[in-house]
């Protein structure tokens, strides 16, 4: 049973209008999606594949993989006078 929690960072790219996810814990992870929910869904598919491909977990691993998705979004809010 894997006990590691894989940290994934997500930030809002305002220029591209997408959420971008990367991780030092998941080799090769770089993906994007228009919503944080869509990004989370993509990660469910991509993370296990990348962990197996990079031999972080065994190719025959079955069970759960814990991820922690940490997101950051900054905006300017205009206030009318």
C-alpha positions in Angstrom: 0.0 0.0 0.0 1.4 3.4 -1.0 1.4 5.9 1.9 2.8 8.9 0.1 0.6 12.0 -0.6 1.7 13.5 -3.9 1.6 17.3 -3.9 0.3 19.0 -7.0 0.2 22.8 -7.5 -2.3 24.5 -9.7 -2.5 28.1 -10.7 -4.8 30.2 -12.8 -3.1 31.4 -16.0 -5.2 34.5 -16.8 -3.6 35.0 -20.2 -4.5 31.5 -21.4 -7.7 31.3 -19.3 -6.8 27.9 -17.9 -5.7 26.2 -14.7 -2.2 24.7 -15.0 -1.0 21.9 -12.8 2.6 20.8 -12.1 4.3 18.7 -9.5 7.8 17.9 -8.1 6.3 14.7 -6.8 4.9 13.5 -10.0 7.6 13.4 -12.7 6.6 14.9 -16.0 3.3 16.4 -14.8 2.3 19.5 -16.7 -1.4 19.7 -17.8 -4.1 22.3 -18.0 -7.9 22.6 -18.1 -10.5 25.4 -18.2 -11.9 24.7 -14.8 -10.5 23.4 -11.5 -13.0 20.5 -11.7 -11.9 19.5 -15.2 -8.3 19.7 -14.0 -9.0 17.5 -11.1 -10.6 14.9 -13.4 -7.6 15.0 -15.7 -5.3 14.4 -12.8 -7.2 11.2 -11.9 -6.2 9.8 -15.3 -2.7 11.3 -15.7 -1.2 10.9 -12.2 -1.3 7.0 -12.0 0.1 6.7 -15.6 3.0 9.1 -14.8 3.8 7.4 -11.5 3.9 4.0 -13.2 5.8 5.2 -16.3 8.4 6.8 -14.1 8.7 3.8 -11.8 7.5 5.7 -8.7 4.9 3.0 -8.2 5.0 -0.5 -9.6 3.2 -1.2 -12.9 1.0 -3.8 -11.2 0.0 -1.5 -8.3 -3.6 -1.6 -7.3 -5.1 0.6 -4.6 -5.5 4.3 -3.9 -3.1 7.1 -4.8 -3.4 10.2 -2.5 -2.9 13.6 -4.1 -3.1 17.0 -2.6 -4.1 19.7 -5.1 -3.1 23.1 -3.9 -4.5 25.9 -6.0 -3.8 29.6 -6.3 -5.8 32.3 -8.1 -5.3 36.0 -7.9 -7.7 38.6 -9.3 -8.1 42.3 -9.3 -11.5 43.4 -8.2 -12.6 46.8 -9.5 -14.6 48.9 -7.0 -16.8 51.6 -8.4 -16.7 55.0 -6.7 
